[in-house]
Amino acid sequence: MTEKVFNRWFNIFILAGMTIVTCLVTWFKLADAAGGSEKAWLLLAAFGSLMGVLATVCSANGWIITFLFGFLDVAIYGVACWVNWRGGGSGLGNAILHFAYFVPMQLVGYLQWRRRGAKASSQVKARRLRPFMRWTWLAITLVATVVLYLILARFDRSAADSFLKVAVLLDAIPLVCNIIGQLLMSTAYMEQWIFWLAVNVTSIGMWLFSDKSFASVYIVKYSFYLINALNGLRIWLKLSRPEAK
């Protein structure tokens, strides 16, 4: 089997699997929805999630169309968080983060990838961080995670007497890795996939600790993302080789 054929079937597997999981999650939530407006928002959120699925698969393959799907995904999620906050719930922080950072980074990524040769018919010319920058980003990640953990732990009331709050740590790590991973993705660095792997692993861990009845659905969902991230790392290791340019 050639690599092209393998990638085609692998993409079909990931898209089909994550689409089924997204539909299952939406179905579970629709059953508990109170009214028509809530169901409409759930369907819109499901559409946004499917756009996120497409963006993830396209990103793994180095296709520039990932930023169109990514824009729809983060924009819809930002709106959902804003509406939830206006209704008296949480979500203001996530709404600000998505509108102020993730949405603009889709445009930044599109322009950066265009400069690196990405077109509708060609993959991006990926690159790798120099050793010094790898250590720098590792230090930034560790410091940011510790700072965010201390902030979140300060306001967390669960297990107040424990030395290390695992649930809070599993919140802090993916948030930091999401921000840095998006930056490295938009600037076409191979190392982005290390951060996406960390996001998926910690997200799986978070849901493993959850006692929610639908937690298993999210475990399966992030397992698909993890598999896709491993494939993305494999592809980008090749795309970022000197001879690939």
KAGINOR-V125670 format. One record per residue. RES is the residue in one small letter. PHI is phi as a letter, one per 30 degrees, with the letter a starting at -180 (999 if undefined). PSI is psi in whole degrees, -180 to 180 (NA if undefined). D_FIRST is the distance of its C-alpha to the first C-alpha in Angstrom with 1 decimal. Layout:
res: [RES	RES]
phi: [PHI	PHI]
psi: [PSI	PSI]
d_first: [D_FIRST	D_FIRST]
This chain:
res: [m	t	e	k	v	f	n	r	w	f	n	i	f	i	l	a	g	m	t	i	v	t	c	l	v	t	w	f	k	l	a	d	a	a	g	g	s	e	k	a	w	l	l	l	a	a	f	g	s	l	m	g	v	l	a	t	v	c	s	a	n	g	w	i	i	t	f	l	f	g	f	l	d	v	a	i	y	g	v	a	c	w	v	n	w	r	g	g	g	s	g	l	g	n	a	i	l	h	f	a	y	f	v	p	m	q	l	v	g	y	l	q	w	r	r	r	g	a	k	a	s	s	q	v	k	a	r	r	l	r	p	f	m	r	w	t	w	l	a	i	t	l	v	a	t	v	v	l	y	l	i	l	a	r	f	d	r	s	a	a	d	s	f	l	k	v	a	v	l	l	d	a	i	p	l	v	c	n	i	i	g	q	l	l	m	s	t	a	y	m	e	q	w	i	f	w	l	a	v	n	v	t	s	i	g	m	w	l	f	s	d	k	s	f	a	s	v	y	i	v	k	y	s	f	y	l	i	n	a	l	n	g	l	r	i	w	l	k	l	s	r	p	e	a	k]
phi: [999	d	d	d	d	e	d	d	d	d	d	d	d	d	d	d	d	d	d	d	d	d	d	d	e	d	d	d	d	d	d	c	d	d	b	d	d	d	d	d	d	d	d	d	d	d	d	d	d	d	d	d	d	d	d	d	d	d	d	e	c	i	c	d	d	e	d	d	d	d	d	d	d	d	d	d	d	d	d	d	d	d	d	d	d	d	d	j	c	c	k	d	d	d	d	d	e	d	d	d	b	d	d	d	d	d	d	e	d	d	d	d	d	d	d	c	i	d	b	e	c	b	d	d	d	d	b	b	d	d	e	d	d	d	d	d	d	d	d	d	d	d	d	d	d	d	d	d	d	d	d	d	d	d	c	d	c	d	h	d	c	d	d	b	c	d	d	d	d	d	d	d	d	d	d	d	d	d	d	d	d	d	d	d	d	d	c	i	c	d	d	e	d	d	d	d	d	d	d	d	d	d	d	d	d	d	d	d	d	d	c	d	d	c	e	d	d	d	d	d	e	d	d	d	d	d	d	d	d	d	d	d	d	d	d	d	d	d	d	c	d	e	d	d	d]
psi: [128	162	-36	-44	-42	-47	-38	-49	-33	-43	-41	-43	-47	-47	-45	-45	-48	-29	-43	-44	-44	-43	-39	-44	-45	-40	-44	-43	-35	-31	-27	-1	142	-43	-176	-40	-38	-39	-37	-41	-37	-41	-38	-41	-38	-41	-44	-40	-41	-36	-36	-37	-48	-41	-41	-45	-43	-38	-43	-32	0	27	131	-20	-11	-31	-23	-50	-38	-39	-47	-40	-56	-32	-45	-42	-39	-43	-42	-42	-40	-46	-40	-39	-42	-25	5	0	-164	174	-6	-45	-44	-38	-46	-44	-43	-43	-35	-21	-61	-39	-51	-32	-19	-40	-43	-46	-42	-46	-41	-42	-35	-40	-23	27	4	129	180	-29	5	148	162	149	94	163	170	149	147	156	-42	-42	-31	-46	-35	-47	-33	-43	-42	-42	-46	-46	-47	-39	-43	-46	-46	-39	-45	-38	-48	-39	-30	-33	0	131	-5	142	52	-24	2	149	-43	121	101	-42	-40	-41	-39	-12	-40	-44	-52	-31	-48	-44	-32	-44	-47	-39	-40	-41	-46	-32	-47	-24	13	41	137	-34	-10	-34	-23	-41	-37	-36	-42	-40	-47	-41	-46	-33	-41	-43	-40	-44	-24	-31	-8	148	13	146	-27	12	-36	-31	-43	-32	-44	-42	-51	-21	-39	-43	-38	-45	-42	-38	-38	-40	-39	-41	-42	-46	-43	-24	-35	-42	-26	2	147	-41	-21	-19	NA]
d_first: [0.0	3.8	6.6	8.3	6.4	6.5	10.1	11.0	10.6	12.1	14.9	15.6	16.0	18.3	20.3	20.8	21.8	24.1	25.6	26.5	28.1	30.0	31.3	32.4	34.2	35.9	37.0	38.6	40.4	41.6	43.2	45.4	46.1	49.8	50.1	48.5	48.3	46.4	43.9	43.5	42.7	40.2	38.4	38.5	37.2	34.3	33.4	33.6	31.3	28.7	29.1	28.5	25.2	24.1	25.5	23.7	20.2	21.2	22.6	19.6	17.7	20.9	22.0	25.8	26.3	26.0	29.8	30.8	29.4	30.6	34.1	34.4	33.3	35.8	38.5	38.5	38.5	41.3	43.3	42.8	44.1	47.0	48.0	47.8	50.1	52.5	52.8	54.0	50.8	48.8	46.2	48.3	46.6	43.1	44.3	45.8	42.7	40.4	42.7	43.9	40.6	37.3	38.2	39.4	36.4	34.2	36.2	36.2	32.4	32.1	34.5	33.0	29.5	30.9	32.7	29.4	27.8	26.1	26.3	25.0	22.3	21.7	21.1	23.9	24.8	24.8	27.3	28.3	31.8	33.9	34.9	38.4	37.0	34.6	37.7	39.7	37.4	37.2	41.0	41.2	38.9	41.0	44.3	43.3	42.1	45.3	47.5	45.8	45.9	49.6	50.3	48.5	50.0	53.4	53.2	51.3	53.7	51.5	51.9	54.5	55.6	52.2	51.4	47.8	46.8	43.1	42.8	44.2	41.9	38.9	40.3	40.9	37.6	35.3	37.9	38.2	34.4	33.9	36.5	35.1	31.5	32.4	34.3	31.5	29.0	31.4	31.9	28.1	28.2	25.2	27.5	27.9	25.0	27.2	29.8	27.5	26.4	30.2	30.9	28.5	29.5	33.2	32.9	31.4	34.3	36.8	35.9	35.9	39.5	40.3	42.3	41.4	40.4	37.4	36.2	33.3	31.8	31.8	30.3	27.3	27.3	27.3	24.8	22.3	23.6	23.2	19.5	19.1	21.2	19.1	16.1	18.6	19.9	16.5	16.1	19.8	19.9	17.9	19.8	23.1	22.7	25.3	23.1	21.2	24.7]
